[in-house]
Amino acid sequence: MANLVIRPAEFAREIKVVMEERRLSTEDQPRALLDESLLATAFSAHPYKWPTIGWMQDLQNMTWKDAARRGTRTGTRRTTRPSSSSATSIRSR
């Protein structure tokens, strides 16, 4: 990913696809929401607490610049950075 180029228009289109995938796989599935909440609680001090596809709020707030910064880092596995409000929203469910 050393020569990664992320264009704003492409990012806007693709982030919508990712959000729709999350809606279909997690948001519309009560069991998936339960599993996600359980993992976030059980692994509060471990990277397992972050869903693979990311929290919806983080996806909604992510910009193409965030993706470009993420693409230039190496050695990390997370796709999104959880916001403090994401953790709060899980606890309030």
Secondary structure as GFF3:
##gff-version 3
##sequence-region A 1 93
A	DSSP	alpha_helix	8	22	.	.	.	ID=ss1
A	DSSP	pi_helix	23	27	.	.	.	ID=ss2
A	DSSP	alpha_helix	30	42	.	.	.	ID=ss3
A	DSSP	three_ten_helix	47	49	.	.	.	ID=ss4
A	DSSP	alpha_helix	56	61	.	.	.	ID=ss5
A	DSSP	alpha_helix	64	72	.	.	.	ID=ss6
A	DSSP	alpha_helix	84	91	.	.	.	ID=ss7
###
